[in-house]
Amino acid sequence: MKVKLVYPDHIVEITEKEVYLFNGRLVSAPLDEVLYYAYGKDAVLPEELKRVAYDVLRVFNVLSGESNVLKFALPNFSKGVTA
């Protein structure tokens, strides 16, 4: 998987293991950390990646089948969630 998201002031590239953002300087983080942040968990990320984390999650959900999701071993965040 390799996807590019283009914004007016920056470009985001998502690979199978990493997320890269270029806005005059290059910042990156592991894909699983970006997804953890998007799910509301603690993650150490540059502010630029925090702003696009939810878009990365949406792209990941659209493009990933069940087999790809299992590769990342994401925890079950639905436990303890109450409406």
ABEGO torsion letter per residue (X at the ends): XBBBBBBAABBBBBBAABBBBBAGBBBBBBAAAAAAAAAGBBBBBBAAAAAAAAAAAAAAAAABBAAAAAAAGBBBAABGBBX
